[in-house]
Amino acid sequence: MRKSISVKEIARLAEVTHPTVSRALRNSPLISQATAERIQRIAADHGYQPNRNARGLVTRQTNLIGCVVSDIADPFVAEVIGGLERVAAEHDFSLILTHCGGDPQREMRAVRSLVERAVDGVLVIAAMAGGENSPYLLEREIPIVLINNHYPDNNVHCVGIANADGGKQVTKHLLDLGHRRIAYIRNRWGGEADKDRYRGYRTALSEGHVRYIPGLVIYAQSSLEGGQHGMERLLRLPSPPTAVFCFDDVTAFGACKAIRDAGLRIPADISVAGFDDLMVSAYFEPALTTIQQPMREMGSQAMHLLLELIPQIRNGKMPKKKQIILPGKLLVRRSTARIS
């Protein structure tokens, strides 16, 4: 009796991957008709018989979710993870956490490492290369959800905040206070989130009929040191800004230190606004004006979405790209004031 050919041997003969063979043999819509027919013909010609025990081992659910973060010490990340863990625990899933330091190549290596540990799904917070990971994971029937970032040109599921609207809200608030020289400290590694907040900043200036000044927009690392050094550069300008909008609250805290070190007052001399509403922002001195992000809700929504995608993709379905965009809320506090 002829021995049945294995999936591995079919993959070699068809010059495709093992997952592609598996999907073709069960008529998954993720595989083109021509490829599926070629693989099925090879399987039939070589007397392929499915091994049910092996199939069970291949498709076994581990109840592990991989999570890649840009900076494990970031307070924003900690809040989002709180939302992720709550929903994961409710469904008997566990998180494997790894960080990439804002490096796209490290992010991609981290994702591949998680796949080797047989995770059922992947979450990436503040992704640098999240969209590029999607084809690799889809080939292995592993869904990915991005948090606080999105890739409009890719079929990637994501949960985030209305960044452009938030940037517009902050800038309009500063304009309403009479400021016209408003700086924006961007995040060098902020991806689409930074682009959208910058777009909101530009929109508010345009709608307020205020001239855009390129020199008032600079890049800095999203950190206390980055905010401090960025603000020091702005203060050295011949005409420094009277207000500064920062990519996030941590950057704003660093900017405030530079302002104080220069002997200036907040907000009497310079108004400062952030984005996130971290737990400490209301207790900072002066309390920070910021956009409130529903961080735990973002984590909760992302985990619910991922758990919804896992069985769909395993059953050969290709869910349409789903983007969950939550609104941000402007919180006006004492770090911003009318220009004197």
C-alpha positions in Angstrom: 0.0 0.0 0.0 1.4 3.4 -1.0 2.3 5.7 1.9 0.4 8.9 2.0 2.3 12.1 1.1 2.7 14.6 3.9 1.8 18.3 3.9 5.5 19.1 4.1 6.2 17.1 0.9 3.2 18.7 -0.9 4.6 22.2 0.0 8.0 21.3 -1.4 6.6 20.0 -4.6 4.2 23.0 -5.0 6.9 25.5 -3.9 4.7 27.0 -1.3 4.5 27.2 2.5 2.9 24.6 4.8 0.0 27.0 5.8 -0.7 27.6 2.1 -1.1 23.8 1.5 -3.3 23.5 4.6 -5.6 26.3 3.4 -5.8 25.0 -0.2 -6.8 21.5 1.0 -9.7 22.9 2.9 -10.7 25.4 0.1 -9.9 28.5 2.0 -10.8 31.8 0.2 -7.4 33.1 1.3 -5.8 31.1 -1.6 -6.3 31.8 -5.3 -8.3 29.3 -7.2 -5.3 28.5 -9.5 -3.0 27.8 -6.6 -5.6 25.8 -4.7 -6.2 23.6 -7.8 -2.5 23.0 -8.4 -2.0 22.0 -4.7 -5.1 19.7 -4.7 -3.9 18.1 -7.9 -0.5 17.3 -6.4 -2.2 15.9 -3.3 -4.5 13.7 -5.3 -1.7 12.5 -7.6 0.3 11.4 -4.6 -2.5 9.8 -2.6 -2.6 12.4 0.2 -4.7 11.3 3.2 -5.2 13.9 6.0 -3.8 12.9 9.4 -6.4 14.0 11.9 -4.1 13.8 14.9 -1.5 15.9 13.1 -4.1 18.5 12.2 -5.2 18.7 15.8 -1.6 19.5 16.8 -1.2 22.1 14.1 -4.5 24.0 14.9 -4.4 23.6 18.7 -5.1 26.9 20.5 -2.5 27.9 23.0 -4.6 30.8 24.6 -1.5 33.0 24.3 -1.6 36.5 22.9 1.7 38.2 21.9 2.0 42.0 22.6 4.7 44.2 21.2 5.2 47.6 22.7 7.5 50.5 21.7 8.6 51.3 25.3 7.6 49.1 28.2 8.2 52.0 30.6 5.8 54.3 28.8 2.8 55.2 31.2 0.5 55.2 28.1 1.5 51.6 27.3 0.9 50.5 30.9 -2.7 51.9 30.8 -3.5 50.2 27.5 -2.1 46.9 28.8 -4.4 47.2 31.8 -7.3 47.1 29.4 -5.8 44.2 27.4 -5.2 42.0 30.4 -8.7 42.5 31.9 -10.4 41.2 28.7 -7.7 38.5 28.2 -8.3 37.1 31.7 -12.0 37.1 31.2 -11.5 34.7 28.3 -8.7 32.6 29.8 -6.0 34.1 27.6 -2.5 35.1 28.8 -0.3 37.9 27.4 3.4 37.5 26.3 4.9 41.0 26.4 8.0 42.2 24.5 9.3 45.6 23.5 11.1 46.9 20.4 12.4 50.3 21.5 10.7 52.1 18.6 12.8 50.2 16.1 10.8 48.8 13.1 13.3 46.0 12.5 13.2 45.0 16.2 9.4 45.1 16.0 9.4 42.6 13.1 11.9 40.3 14.8 9.7 40.4 18.0 6.6 39.5 16.0 8.4 36.5 14.5 9.7 35.4 17.9 6.1 35.5 19.2 5.0 33.3 16.3 7.7 30.8 17.2 6.0 30.6 20.6 2.7 29.6 18.9 0.7 32.7 20.0 -2.9 32.8 18.8 -2.8 36.5 17.9 -0.6 39.5 18.0 -1.2 43.1 19.3 1.2 45.9 18.6 1.0 49.2 20.6 2.3 52.3 18.7 3.4 50.2 15.8 6.4 51.2 13.6 6.1 48.3 11.1 2.7 46.8 12.0 1.4 46.9 8.5 4.5 45.1 7.2 3.9 42.3 9.7 0.4 41.6 8.4 1.2 39.4 5.3 3.7 37.3 7.3 1.1 36.7 10.1 -1.8 36.1 7.7 0.2 33.4 5.9 0.3 31.7 9.3 -3.3 32.3 10.1 -2.5 34.6 13.0 -4.4 37.9 13.2 -2.8 41.2 14.2 -4.4 44.3 15.7 -2.6 47.6 16.0 -3.3 50.0 18.9 -2.8 53.8 18.7 -1.6 53.6 15.1 -3.0 52.6 11.8 -1.9 52.0 8.2 -4.5 53.3 5.8 -3.0 51.6 2.8 -2.9 48.1 4.4 -5.6 45.6 5.3 -4.8 45.9 9.0 -7.2 46.0 11.9 -6.6 48.7 14.4 -8.0 50.5 17.5 -7.1 54.1 18.0 -8.1 57.7 18.8 -9.2 60.5 16.5 -5.7 61.9 16.4 -6.3 64.6 13.8 -9.4 65.9 15.7 -7.4 65.9 19.0 -4.6 67.9 17.5 -7.1 70.3 16.1 -8.9 70.7 19.4 -5.6 71.5 21.3 -4.4 74.0 18.7 -7.8 75.7 18.4 -7.9 76.1 22.2 -4.5 77.8 22.1 -5.7 80.1 19.3 -8.8 81.0 21.3 -6.5 82.1 24.1 -4.9 84.6 21.7 -1.7 82.7 20.8 -0.4 83.0 17.3 3.2 81.6 17.7 2.2 78.0 18.6 4.9 75.4 18.4 4.4 71.6 17.9 6.9 69.2 19.3 6.5 66.0 17.1 7.4 62.4 17.9 10.2 61.2 15.6 8.8 57.7 15.9 5.1 58.6 16.2 4.1 57.1 12.9 0.6 57.7 11.7 -0.5 59.1 15.1 2.0 61.9 14.9 1.1 62.6 11.2 -2.5 62.9 12.2 -1.9 65.2 15.2 0.3 67.4 13.0 -2.5 67.5 10.4 -4.9 68.6 13.1 -2.5 71.3 14.2 -2.1 72.6 10.6 -5.9 72.5 10.0 -6.6 74.6 13.1 -4.0 77.2 12.1 -5.5 77.4 8.6 -9.1 77.7 9.8 -7.9 80.3 12.3 -6.2 82.3 9.5 -2.9 82.0 11.3 0.3 81.7 9.2 2.1 78.4 9.5 5.7 78.8 10.6 7.9 75.7 9.8 10.5 76.7 12.3 8.0 76.2 15.2 7.6 72.5 14.4 10.4 70.2 15.5 11.0 66.5 16.1 12.0 65.1 19.4 12.1 61.7 21.1 8.9 61.0 23.1 10.5 61.1 26.5 11.2 63.6 29.3 14.7 64.2 27.9 13.3 64.6 24.4 10.7 67.1 25.5 13.3 69.1 27.4 15.8 69.2 24.6 13.1 70.1 22.0 11.8 72.9 24.1 15.4 74.2 24.6 15.7 74.4 20.8 12.5 76.4 20.6 13.6 78.8 23.3 16.7 79.6 21.4 14.7 80.9 18.4 14.9 84.7 17.8 11.1 84.8 18.4 10.2 81.9 20.7 6.7 80.5 20.8 4.1 81.7 23.3 2.5 78.3 23.4 3.6 74.7 22.7 1.6 71.7 21.8 3.4 68.4 22.5 2.9 65.0 20.9 2.2 63.5 24.3 2.1 64.3 28.0 5.6 62.9 28.7 7.1 65.2 26.1 5.1 68.1 27.7 6.6 67.3 31.1 10.1 67.6 29.7 9.2 70.8 27.9 7.9 72.3 31.2 11.3 71.6 32.8 13.2 73.4 30.1 10.8 76.4 30.4 11.4 76.6 34.2 15.1 76.1 33.8 15.1 79.1 31.5 13.5 81.2 34.3 10.2 81.4 32.6 6.7 80.7 34.0 3.9 78.4 32.9 1.5 79.6 31.7 2.3 83.3 32.3 5.2 83.2 29.8 4.5 80.1 27.8 1.4 77.8 27.7 2.0 74.1 27.4 -0.4 71.3 26.3 0.0 67.6 25.9 -1.9 64.6 24.6 -2.9 61.4 26.6 -4.1 62.5 30.0 -1.8 60.2 32.0 -2.7 59.6 35.6 -0.1 62.1 36.8 -1.1 64.9 34.4 -3.9 66.3 36.6 -1.4 66.3 39.6 1.5 67.9 37.7 2.3 71.5 38.6 0.7 73.3 36.9 -2.0 70.7 36.0 -1.6 69.9 32.3 -4.0 70.8 29.6 -4.3 67.7 27.4 -6.4 65.5 25.2 -7.8 62.6 27.2 -7.3 59.2 25.5 -9.5 56.4 26.7 -6.4 54.2 27.1 -7.9 51.2 29.0 -10.9 51.3 26.7 -8.5 51.1 23.7 -6.9 48.0 25.2 -10.2 46.4 25.9 -11.6 47.1 22.4 -8.4 45.8 20.8 -8.5 42.5 22.8 -12.2 42.0 22.0 -11.4 42.5 18.3 -8.5 40.2 18.3 -10.4 37.4 20.0 -13.2 37.9 17.4 -10.7 37.5 14.6 -8.8 34.4 15.8 -11.6 31.8 14.9 -12.5 33.6 11.7 -9.0 33.5 10.2 -8.5 29.9 11.4 -11.7 28.9 9.5 -10.3 30.4 6.3 -12.3 33.7 6.4 -10.8 37.0 5.4 -12.5 39.6 7.6 -12.8 43.1 6.2 -10.4 45.7 7.7 -11.9 47.0 10.9 -10.9 50.3 12.4 -12.2 51.4 15.8 -11.6 55.1 16.3 -12.5 56.5 19.7 -13.0 60.2 20.4 -10.6 62.2 22.4 -11.7 64.9 24.9 -10.0 68.2 25.5 -9.3 68.8 29.2 -8.4 72.4 30.0 -6.2 72.8 33.0 -3.9 75.5 34.4 -0.9 74.9 32.1 -2.6 77.1 29.4 -3.8 80.7 29.7 -4.7 83.7 27.6 -1.6 85.4 26.2 -0.7 88.5 28.2 
